[in-house]
Each structure stands twice: as structure tokens, then as C-alpha cells.
């Protein structure tokens, strides 16, 4: 487990905010009312864009693109699916992208909170534990994180341990009403 006790939350957040994009390959499970669909996905996310390509048995099954709030998908998906995929994925990966927030200092965590969003960050790892986002229609998007993993560079060497940017949560669960998306991160890279 990473430990960044010598780094303040503000220092960690300023490091995270230098990230301009996250690129990842994930195992993806999508569940609705007990029915599960699974596959692999290639995901590229920045604060204003998202590109998601979903594969099953190596064949492209779907694509979702978002840029500045405009969403396109093949095949077409309904509003709930687009919300959980776009808002859920973007906010889960760019969890530090919260504005106008106050920080509540808890025993083992920091709670970053504004009028519609709450992000709970582990004090030792400086990684998120959970997040909730209240949507405009009153629904709540719930995100939980687990299994911190160190980034492996292209040369198969682990990233240095002294920066919070060297680690990421490798398991992410996103829930909206009766929809659940489970993500198992297989590779992860950042662009500053």
C-alpha cells in the first residue's frame, strides 16, 4: 500500500491537477437488474473529452465519445447508460477535478465536498475511497474505489513511490439506480 504521510492534501491535489489525460485499458462489467454484460475497454479521458471503445472476444461492440457535453455513441444508448458511462467514468478517473469545495478533516480521511459532490480521500494513500455525485434530476451517482496499484512504465519498471501520481485505484465500481459498472484496470497511464 502506498503511504504519502509527508505530503499534504493540497500538495497532492496540485500534482493531480497537472494531469491532462488518463489512458487506460479495463475489464468492464455492466449490470442491470442482475443481468451482466462484460468485455474489455479502451478508455481515454481528459477534463473535457472521453473516448470509450468496448470489445467482446476481441471484436468492437460499442463506442461512446463525449466532448464538452456532447455525447455520440454506436450503437445508440439511453440517457441512463450515457450518464453512468460518461459522468461516472470521467468523474471516477478525474476525481480531483472538484471545484468550490470545502475540506472536512476526518480521522483517516479527507472529505472534499461542494453542493452536489463529495469525494472521500484516504489520508495515507492520498487516493479516493468513495465519491457521490448528485445529478440534476436528483439521482445519485455512487463511486467506490479499491486495490491501489503502482503505475508500471513502458520499460516495465514501477513508477517512483514518492509521488501520489505513481498509484491509482485498480478497481472502481459505479452505481446509478439499478445500473452498476465494475471496472478492473489492466493498464493505466497519465499525460501531464
C-alpha positions as CSV (number, residue, x, y, z in Angstrom):
1,X,0.0,0.0,0.0
2,X,1.3,3.5,-0.8
3,X,2.0,5.8,2.1
4,X,2.3,9.6,1.4
5,X,2.1,10.8,5.0
6,X,4.7,13.6,4.3
7,X,2.6,15.1,1.5
8,X,-0.3,17.5,2.3
9,X,-3.6,17.1,0.6
10,X,-3.2,20.4,-1.2
11,X,0.3,19.4,-2.5
12,X,-1.2,16.1,-3.7
13,X,-4.2,17.8,-5.4
14,X,-1.8,20.3,-7.2
15,X,0.1,17.3,-8.5
16,X,-3.1,15.6,-9.7
17,X,-4.3,18.8,-11.4
18,X,-1.2,18.7,-13.7
19,X,-2.7,15.6,-15.4
20,X,-4.2,16.5,-18.7
21,X,-5.3,13.0,-19.7
22,X,-5.7,9.4,-18.4
23,X,-5.4,6.4,-20.8
24,X,-6.4,3.0,-19.6
25,X,-7.4,-0.5,-20.6
26,X,-10.0,-2.1,-18.4
27,X,-12.1,-5.1,-17.9
28,X,-15.6,-3.9,-17.8
29,X,-18.8,-5.4,-16.4
30,X,-22.2,-3.7,-16.9
31,X,-25.0,-4.9,-14.7
32,X,-28.7,-4.1,-14.8
33,X,-31.3,-5.9,-12.7
34,X,-29.0,-8.9,-12.2
35,X,-28.1,-9.3,-15.9
36,X,-24.4,-8.9,-16.6
37,X,-22.6,-8.0,-19.8
38,X,-18.8,-8.0,-19.8
39,X,-15.9,-7.2,-22.1
40,X,-12.7,-5.2,-22.3
41,X,-12.5,-1.5,-23.0
42,X,-10.0,1.1,-24.1
43,X,-10.6,4.4,-22.4
44,X,-9.1,7.9,-22.9
45,X,-10.3,10.7,-20.6
46,X,-9.5,14.4,-20.2
47,X,-11.5,17.0,-18.3
48,X,-13.5,17.9,-21.4
49,X,-13.3,14.7,-23.5
50,X,-14.0,10.9,-23.3
51,X,-13.4,8.2,-25.8
52,X,-14.5,4.7,-24.8
53,X,-14.3,1.6,-27.1
54,X,-15.8,-1.6,-25.8
55,X,-14.7,-5.0,-27.1
56,X,-16.1,-8.5,-26.6
57,X,-13.8,-11.5,-27.6
58,X,-11.6,-9.0,-29.4
59,X,-14.4,-7.6,-31.6
60,X,-15.5,-3.9,-31.3
61,X,-19.0,-3.9,-29.7
62,X,-19.6,-0.2,-29.0
63,X,-18.1,3.2,-28.8
64,X,-19.0,6.3,-26.7
65,X,-17.5,9.7,-27.3
66,X,-18.1,12.9,-25.3
67,X,-16.7,16.3,-25.9
68,X,-17.7,19.4,-24.0
69,X,-21.0,17.8,-23.0
70,X,-21.9,16.4,-26.5
71,X,-22.3,12.6,-26.5
72,X,-22.2,10.3,-29.5
73,X,-22.4,6.5,-29.4
74,X,-22.5,3.5,-31.6
75,X,-24.9,1.8,-31.1
76,X,-27.2,4.5,-29.6
77,X,-27.5,4.3,-25.8
78,X,-30.2,5.7,-23.5
79,X,-29.6,8.6,-21.1
80,X,-29.0,6.5,-18.0
81,X,-26.3,4.4,-19.8
82,X,-24.6,7.5,-21.2
83,X,-24.7,9.2,-17.7
84,X,-23.2,6.2,-15.9
85,X,-20.6,5.7,-18.6
86,X,-19.7,9.3,-19.3
87,X,-20.2,11.1,-16.0
88,X,-19.3,8.0,-14.0
89,X,-16.1,7.2,-15.8
90,X,-14.9,10.9,-16.2
91,X,-15.5,11.7,-12.5
92,X,-14.1,8.4,-11.2
93,X,-10.8,8.9,-13.1
94,X,-10.6,12.7,-12.7
95,X,-11.8,12.6,-9.0
96,X,-9.7,15.6,-8.1
97,X,-11.5,17.8,-10.6
98,X,-13.9,19.1,-7.9
99,X,-14.3,22.9,-7.6
100,X,-15.6,25.3,-4.9
101,X,-15.2,22.7,-2.2
102,X,-14.5,22.6,1.5
103,X,-12.3,20.0,3.2
104,X,-13.5,18.2,6.3
105,X,-10.7,16.5,8.2
106,X,-11.8,13.1,9.5
107,X,-9.8,10.5,11.5
108,X,-8.5,8.5,8.5
109,X,-9.7,10.5,5.5
110,X,-10.3,13.9,4.0
111,X,-13.8,14.7,2.7
112,X,-13.9,17.2,-0.2
113,X,-17.5,18.5,-0.5
114,X,-19.4,21.0,-2.5
115,X,-23.1,21.5,-3.1
116,X,-23.6,18.3,-5.3
117,X,-20.4,16.3,-4.9
118,X,-18.4,14.5,-2.2
119,X,-15.0,12.8,-2.6
120,X,-13.5,10.9,0.3
121,X,-9.7,10.6,0.1
122,X,-7.6,8.2,2.3
123,X,-5.1,10.2,4.4
124,X,-2.2,7.7,4.0
125,X,-2.5,6.8,0.3
126,X,-4.0,10.2,-0.9
127,X,-6.2,8.1,-3.2
128,X,-10.0,8.2,-3.3
129,X,-12.1,5.7,-1.3
130,X,-15.5,6.8,-2.4
131,X,-17.4,9.5,-4.2
132,X,-21.0,10.6,-4.6
133,X,-22.4,13.0,-7.2
134,X,-25.9,14.3,-7.1
135,X,-27.2,14.7,-10.6
136,X,-29.5,17.5,-11.8
137,X,-32.6,15.1,-11.8
138,X,-31.9,14.2,-8.1
139,X,-30.3,10.8,-8.8
140,X,-27.1,9.9,-7.0
141,X,-24.1,8.5,-8.8
142,X,-22.1,6.4,-6.3
143,X,-18.4,5.5,-7.0
144,X,-16.2,3.3,-4.8
145,X,-12.5,2.5,-5.2
146,X,-10.3,-0.3,-4.1
147,X,-6.9,-2.0,-4.6
148,X,-4.3,0.7,-5.1
149,X,-1.7,-0.4,-7.7
150,X,1.6,1.2,-8.7
151,X,1.9,2.5,-12.3
152,X,4.2,0.4,-14.5
153,X,6.1,2.4,-17.1
154,X,6.7,1.4,-20.7
155,X,10.1,-0.1,-19.6
156,X,8.2,-2.4,-17.2
157,X,9.6,-0.6,-14.2
158,X,7.4,0.6,-11.4
159,X,6.9,4.4,-11.1
160,X,8.7,6.0,-8.1
161,X,6.8,5.6,-4.8
162,X,7.3,9.2,-3.5
163,X,4.5,10.7,-5.6
164,X,0.8,10.1,-5.3
165,X,0.8,10.2,-9.1
166,X,2.6,6.8,-9.1
167,X,-0.5,5.0,-7.8
168,X,-4.1,4.5,-9.0
169,X,-7.1,2.6,-7.7
170,X,-7.3,-0.6,-9.9
171,X,-10.9,-1.5,-9.0
172,X,-13.7,1.0,-9.4
173,X,-17.5,0.5,-9.0
174,X,-20.0,3.0,-10.3
175,X,-23.7,2.7,-9.4
176,X,-26.7,4.7,-10.7
177,X,-30.1,3.4,-9.5
178,X,-30.2,-0.3,-10.6
179,X,-27.2,0.1,-13.0
180,X,-23.7,-1.0,-11.9
181,X,-20.5,-0.7,-13.8
182,X,-17.5,-2.5,-12.4
183,X,-14.0,-1.7,-13.7
184,X,-10.9,-3.7,-13.3
185,X,-7.9,-1.6,-14.5
186,X,-5.4,-3.6,-16.5
187,X,-3.1,-0.7,-17.6
188,X,-3.0,2.9,-16.7
189,X,-1.0,5.9,-17.9
190,X,-1.2,9.6,-17.4
191,X,-0.3,12.6,-19.6
192,X,0.7,15.9,-18.0
